[in-house]
Amino acid sequence: MRLTTEELGVALGERATVVQFSSTFCAPCRATRHVVERAVATADGVAHVDLDVAEHTALGERLGVDVTPTVLVLDATGEVVRRASGAPTLAQVRSALDAAASAVSSPV
């Protein structure tokens, strides 16, 4: 599945984009936001967008988001290359970012 700048409301990262679906009263969402922000801060060409699932219901339904946090990692073209439900670790986010970067640079 591919997501666009218009759907996300932010430009896609040159290397990857991390999309986090959160909800207002979700404590794990806050922890996930910190982990993702830390990973993004140490990676070049990576964008991050945190979407409130209540404000983006159509996109959340299309993507099958049924729990928060849900984190999607997109490659540079917007293709979803990794998906996690629940709070990921910093190592998991970094690994997903590496996978996203290699997804575009590797021929299919």
C-alpha positions in Angstrom: 0.0 0.0 0.0 1.3 3.5 -0.9 0.5 6.7 0.9 0.9 10.2 -0.5 1.9 13.6 0.8 -1.7 14.7 0.5 -3.0 11.9 2.6 -0.4 12.5 5.3 -0.3 16.3 5.4 3.5 16.3 5.3 6.1 15.8 2.6 7.5 12.3 2.4 11.1 11.9 3.7 13.9 11.6 1.1 14.8 8.2 2.7 11.8 7.2 4.7 8.7 8.4 6.6 7.4 7.2 9.9 3.6 7.5 10.3 2.3 7.0 13.8 -1.4 6.7 14.5 -2.1 7.8 18.1 -5.1 8.6 20.3 -5.4 11.4 22.9 -5.5 9.2 26.0 -3.0 6.6 25.0 0.1 6.5 27.3 2.0 4.0 25.0 1.5 6.6 22.2 3.4 9.2 24.1 6.3 6.7 24.7 6.2 5.7 21.1 6.4 9.3 20.0 9.6 9.8 22.0 11.2 6.6 20.6 10.3 7.6 17.0 11.5 11.2 17.5 14.8 9.9 18.8 15.3 7.5 15.9 14.3 10.2 13.3 16.7 12.8 15.0 19.6 10.5 14.2 18.6 9.6 10.7 19.0 11.8 7.6 16.1 12.2 5.2 13.4 10.8 7.4 10.1 12.5 8.1 7.8 11.8 11.0 4.0 12.4 11.2 1.9 11.6 14.2 -1.8 11.4 13.3 -4.7 11.3 15.7 -6.8 8.3 14.6 -10.0 10.2 15.7 -9.1 13.0 13.2 -8.1 10.6 10.4 -10.7 7.9 10.6 -11.0 7.3 6.9 -7.2 6.8 6.5 -7.1 4.7 9.7 -9.9 2.5 8.4 -8.3 2.1 5.0 -5.1 1.0 6.7 -6.8 -1.3 9.2 -5.6 0.7 12.2 -7.5 -0.9 15.1 -5.1 -0.2 18.0 -3.0 2.7 19.0 -0.2 3.2 18.7 0.2 1.8 15.2 3.4 2.7 13.4 4.0 2.5 9.7 7.4 3.0 8.0 7.2 4.1 4.4 10.0 4.1 1.9 10.8 7.2 -0.1 8.0 6.5 -2.6 5.4 6.2 0.2 5.1 2.4 0.1 4.5 0.8 3.5 7.5 -1.5 4.2 7.0 -2.1 7.9 4.1 -2.0 10.4 3.9 -2.4 14.1 1.0 -2.3 16.6 2.0 -1.3 20.1 5.1 0.5 21.2 8.2 -0.3 19.3 11.8 -0.2 20.6 14.4 2.2 19.3 16.2 -0.7 17.7 13.0 -1.8 15.9 12.4 1.7 14.5 16.0 2.0 13.3 15.8 -1.5 11.7 12.6 -0.5 9.9 14.2 2.7 8.7 17.1 0.7 7.3 14.7 -1.6 5.6 12.8 1.3 4.1 16.0 2.9 2.7 17.1 -0.4 1.1 13.6 -1.1 -0.3 14.0 1.8 -2.8 17.7 1.3 -3.6 17.3 -2.4 -4.3 15.8 -3.6 -7.6 12.7 -5.6 -7.3 
